[in-house]
Amino acid sequence: MALPDTFDSSTDTFSSDWASWHEARERGTASPFGLASLVATHWLSSAPQQFEGVFGTWRSGLDGIIGDGPELDGLTVLQGGRPVRVISGTSLTLTRGQDIEWGDRRLRYFERDGALALRILDPEAPTRTRLRGIDVFEANPEWVVEGSFSPAAPDSRLEITAIDGHISDDTPAGTVALAFPDGLETLTVVHERGALHAVFADGTSGTETYRFRFLDMPSPDEDGRVLVDFNRAYLPPCVFSDFYVCPLPPAGNRLARPIRAGEKNVLIED
């Protein structure tokens, strides 16, 4: 896939930092087991199931995903991408953060609201082999907007609808009021990986950009101030494969104004 040219020392810090972020996004999504390599998400029950193209039987258990089959013997279990043990025998319980190396593919643990699924990652997935990059708007410092964070009430709940129709409840972190030159906008945010996170749509969604995007923000300072960089708005995983279950934007996060910053859509070979 095409990657941005190397920037020389004359490039300003804002542009070079953004270019490094963009390059990391392209490399990460197109890596052999990156977002574009997912070819299946098999939801499990307590009864053993067989899945086309996958050896053995698989079911959910109290401690994780239980796999049974002679093909398991000798395979390697990864935790966070690092080998932790070799399977000895014909049964295994796969837990959070674990994969099984299966030839050139991987079997991965996945959980949503207590329901378990077995995911299959394949570097030869057409979604990966045909991926040619991520289309983006040109980075512009004017899309770095000052925000003011207001925490949610302790008993607040946020209804989240996923792209597959699944509905779940989350705890919102609060809202961020954004001071655009021509007025205020507000985004509902949640806590994620020690920072703030929003799912949003805007006036470009479904035309110039994918139907919605993700945005991470740093934690606010002691006065609630936070800088929101829309240049780093990024595509959800479901753009790269149909087997992700991305959350859709909550009602208040559908902005009428066009946000012409960040990632637009994937570039696919015809």
C-alpha positions as CSV (number, residue, x, y, z in Angstrom):
1,M,0.0,0.0,0.0
2,A,1.1,3.6,-0.6
3,L,2.6,5.3,2.4
4,P,3.4,9.0,2.8
5,D,6.8,10.2,1.7
6,T,9.4,10.7,4.5
7,F,9.3,14.3,5.8
8,D,12.6,16.3,6.0
9,S,13.7,18.5,8.8
10,S,12.1,21.6,7.3
11,T,8.6,20.2,7.8
12,D,6.8,21.8,10.7
13,T,6.1,19.8,13.9
14,F,2.3,19.7,13.4
15,S,2.5,18.3,9.9
16,S,5.2,15.8,10.7
17,D,3.5,14.6,13.8
18,W,0.2,14.1,11.9
19,A,2.1,12.4,9.0
20,S,3.6,9.9,11.5
21,W,0.2,9.2,13.0
22,H,-1.3,8.7,9.5
23,E,1.5,6.3,8.5
24,A,1.1,4.3,11.7
25,R,-2.6,4.0,11.0
26,E,-2.0,2.7,7.5
27,R,0.7,0.3,8.7
28,G,-1.5,-1.0,11.6
29,T,-4.6,-1.5,9.6
30,A,-2.9,-3.3,6.8
31,S,-0.5,-5.4,8.9
32,P,-0.9,-9.2,8.5
33,F,-3.2,-9.4,11.5
34,G,-4.5,-5.8,11.4
35,L,-8.1,-4.7,11.2
36,A,-8.4,-5.7,7.5
37,S,-7.6,-9.3,8.1
38,L,-10.8,-10.3,10.0
39,V,-12.7,-12.9,8.0
40,A,-15.2,-14.2,10.6
41,T,-16.8,-13.5,14.0
42,H,-18.6,-16.7,15.2
43,W,-20.9,-16.2,18.2
44,L,-20.8,-19.1,20.7
45,S,-23.3,-20.8,23.0
46,S,-22.7,-23.3,25.7
47,A,-23.3,-26.1,23.2
48,P,-20.4,-27.2,21.1
49,Q,-20.5,-25.9,17.5
50,Q,-18.6,-26.5,14.3
51,F,-17.9,-23.7,11.9
52,E,-17.1,-24.0,8.2
53,G,-13.4,-23.8,7.6
54,V,-12.5,-24.1,11.3
55,F,-11.3,-27.3,12.9
56,G,-12.9,-28.9,16.0
57,T,-15.8,-27.7,18.1
58,W,-16.1,-24.4,20.0
59,R,-18.3,-23.3,22.9
60,S,-18.5,-20.7,25.6
61,G,-17.7,-21.6,29.2
62,L,-17.5,-19.8,32.5
63,D,-13.8,-19.2,32.1
64,G,-13.6,-18.4,28.4
65,I,-13.9,-20.0,25.0
66,I,-13.5,-23.8,25.0
67,G,-12.1,-25.5,22.0
68,D,-11.9,-29.3,21.4
69,G,-10.1,-31.1,18.6
70,P,-6.9,-33.0,17.9
71,E,-5.7,-30.2,15.7
72,L,-5.1,-28.1,18.9
73,D,-2.2,-30.2,20.1
74,G,1.1,-28.4,19.5
75,L,-0.4,-25.0,18.5
76,T,0.9,-21.9,20.2
77,V,-1.2,-19.6,22.4
78,L,-0.4,-15.8,22.3
79,Q,-1.2,-13.3,25.0
80,G,-1.2,-9.7,23.7
81,G,0.7,-11.0,20.6
82,R,3.4,-12.8,22.6
83,P,3.8,-16.6,22.8
84,V,2.9,-17.8,26.3
85,R,2.5,-21.6,25.9
86,V,2.2,-24.5,23.5
87,I,-1.0,-26.5,23.7
88,S,-0.6,-30.0,25.0
89,G,-3.7,-32.2,24.3
90,T,-6.9,-31.8,22.4
91,S,-8.8,-29.2,24.6
92,L,-8.1,-25.5,25.4
93,T,-9.8,-22.6,27.2
94,L,-9.0,-19.3,25.4
95,T,-9.3,-16.2,27.6
96,R,-9.3,-12.4,27.2
97,G,-6.4,-11.0,25.1
98,Q,-5.5,-14.5,23.7
99,D,-5.0,-15.8,20.2
100,I,-4.1,-19.2,18.8
101,E,-1.5,-19.4,16.0
102,W,-3.1,-21.6,13.4
103,G,-0.7,-21.9,10.5
104,D,-0.8,-18.5,8.8
105,R,-4.0,-17.5,10.5
106,R,-5.1,-16.8,14.0
107,L,-8.1,-17.7,16.2
108,R,-9.0,-14.9,18.6
109,Y,-11.0,-14.4,21.7
110,F,-13.8,-11.8,21.6
111,E,-16.4,-10.7,24.1
112,R,-19.3,-8.3,24.1
113,D,-21.6,-7.8,27.0
114,G,-20.8,-11.2,28.3
115,A,-21.3,-13.0,25.0
116,L,-18.3,-14.8,23.6
117,A,-17.2,-15.1,20.0
118,L,-14.4,-16.8,18.1
119,R,-12.8,-14.6,15.5
120,I,-10.7,-15.7,12.6
121,L,-7.9,-13.5,11.2
122,D,-6.4,-14.3,7.8
123,P,-3.6,-12.3,6.2
124,E,-4.9,-13.4,2.8
125,A,-8.3,-11.9,3.4
126,P,-9.4,-9.9,0.2
127,T,-10.2,-7.0,2.5
128,R,-6.5,-6.9,3.4
129,T,-4.8,-7.8,0.1
130,R,-6.9,-5.3,-1.8
131,L,-6.4,-2.5,0.7
132,R,-4.3,0.4,-0.8
133,G,-4.4,2.9,2.0
134,I,-6.6,5.3,3.9
135,D,-7.9,8.4,2.1
136,V,-7.6,11.5,4.3
137,F,-8.2,15.3,4.4
138,E,-5.0,17.4,4.4
139,A,-4.0,18.1,7.9
140,N,-5.0,21.6,9.0
141,P,-4.3,23.2,12.4
142,E,-7.6,25.1,12.2
143,W,-9.3,21.7,13.0
144,V,-7.7,21.7,16.5
145,V,-10.6,23.0,18.5
146,E,-10.7,24.0,22.2
147,G,-13.2,22.1,24.2
148,S,-14.7,22.2,27.7
149,F,-15.5,19.0,29.5
150,S,-18.5,18.5,31.8
151,P,-18.6,15.3,33.7
152,A,-21.8,13.2,33.6
153,A,-23.9,12.6,36.7
154,P,-22.8,9.4,38.5
155,D,-26.0,7.6,37.6
156,S,-26.1,8.5,33.9
157,R,-26.5,5.8,31.3
158,L,-25.8,5.9,27.6
159,E,-27.6,3.6,25.2
160,I,-25.3,2.3,22.5
161,T,-26.6,0.7,19.3
162,A,-24.0,-1.4,17.4
163,I,-23.9,-1.7,13.6
164,D,-25.4,-5.2,13.8
165,G,-28.4,-3.9,15.8
166,H,-27.2,-5.0,19.3
167,I,-28.1,-2.5,22.0
168,S,-26.1,-2.1,25.2
169,D,-25.8,0.4,28.1
170,D,-22.6,2.3,28.8
171,T,-21.5,4.8,31.4
172,P,-20.8,8.2,29.7
173,A,-17.8,10.2,30.9
174,G,-19.6,13.4,30.1
175,T,-19.8,15.9,27.3
176,V,-17.3,18.1,25.5
177,A,-18.5,21.5,24.3
178,L,-16.5,22.5,21.3
179,A,-15.9,26.2,20.5
180,F,-16.0,26.5,16.7
181,P,-15.6,30.1,15.3
182,D,-19.3,30.1,14.3
183,G,-20.8,28.4,17.3
184,L,-20.7,25.6,19.8
185,E,-21.1,21.9,19.3
186,T,-21.3,19.2,21.9
187,L,-20.1,15.6,21.8
188,T,-20.9,12.9,24.4
189,V,-17.8,11.0,25.3
190,V,-16.9,7.8,27.2
191,H,-13.7,6.8,29.0
192,E,-11.5,4.5,26.9
193,R,-7.8,3.6,27.4
194,G,-7.3,6.3,30.0
195,A,-8.6,9.1,27.8
196,L,-11.9,10.3,26.2
197,H,-13.5,8.8,23.2
198,A,-16.4,9.8,20.9
199,V,-18.2,8.2,18.0
200,F,-19.6,10.9,15.8
201,A,-21.1,11.7,12.4
202,D,-21.1,15.0,10.6
203,G,-22.1,16.8,7.5
204,T,-19.6,14.8,5.4
205,S,-20.8,11.4,6.7
206,G,-22.0,9.0,4.0
207,T,-20.8,11.3,1.1
208,E,-17.3,12.6,1.5
209,T,-16.5,10.3,4.4
210,Y,-17.7,7.0,5.8
211,R,-21.0,7.1,7.6
212,F,-19.4,7.7,11.0
213,R,-15.9,8.0,12.6
214,F,-14.1,7.7,15.9
215,L,-12.2,10.4,17.8
216,D,-9.9,10.2,20.8
217,M,-9.2,13.1,23.1
218,P,-6.8,13.6,25.9
219,S,-8.1,13.8,29.5
220,P,-9.1,17.3,30.4
221,D,-7.0,19.5,32.6
222,E,-8.1,20.5,36.1
223,D,-10.2,23.3,34.7
224,G,-12.0,20.9,32.2
225,R,-10.2,22.2,29.2
226,V,-9.3,19.8,26.4
227,L,-7.9,20.2,22.9
228,V,-9.8,18.2,20.3
229,D,-7.8,17.4,17.1
230,F,-10.3,16.5,14.4
231,N,-7.3,15.8,12.1
232,R,-7.0,12.5,13.9
233,A,-10.6,11.5,13.5
234,Y,-10.3,7.9,12.3
235,L,-12.3,5.2,10.6
236,P,-14.1,2.5,12.7
237,P,-13.0,-1.1,12.3
238,C,-16.2,-2.0,10.4
239,V,-14.8,0.0,7.4
240,F,-12.1,-2.6,7.0
241,S,-14.2,-5.8,7.5
242,D,-17.9,-6.6,7.7
243,F,-17.3,-8.8,10.7
244,Y,-16.8,-6.0,13.3
245,V,-19.6,-4.8,15.5
246,C,-18.8,-1.1,15.8
247,P,-21.0,1.2,17.9
248,L,-23.0,3.8,16.1
249,P,-23.0,7.5,17.1
250,P,-25.4,8.4,19.9
251,A,-28.2,10.8,18.8
252,G,-26.4,13.9,20.2
253,N,-23.2,13.1,18.3
254,R,-24.6,13.6,14.8
255,L,-23.4,17.0,13.8
256,A,-24.9,19.0,11.0
257,R,-21.7,20.8,10.2
258,P,-19.2,19.2,7.9
259,I,-15.9,18.2,9.6
260,R,-13.4,18.1,6.7
261,A,-10.6,16.7,8.7
262,G,-9.1,13.3,9.5
263,E,-9.7,10.0,7.7
264,K,-12.3,9.8,4.9
265,N,-12.6,6.2,3.8
266,V,-10.5,3.2,2.7
267,L,-8.7,3.0,-0.7
268,I,-9.5,-0.4,-2.3
269,E,-7.9,-1.9,-5.4
270,D,-10.5,-2.3,-8.1
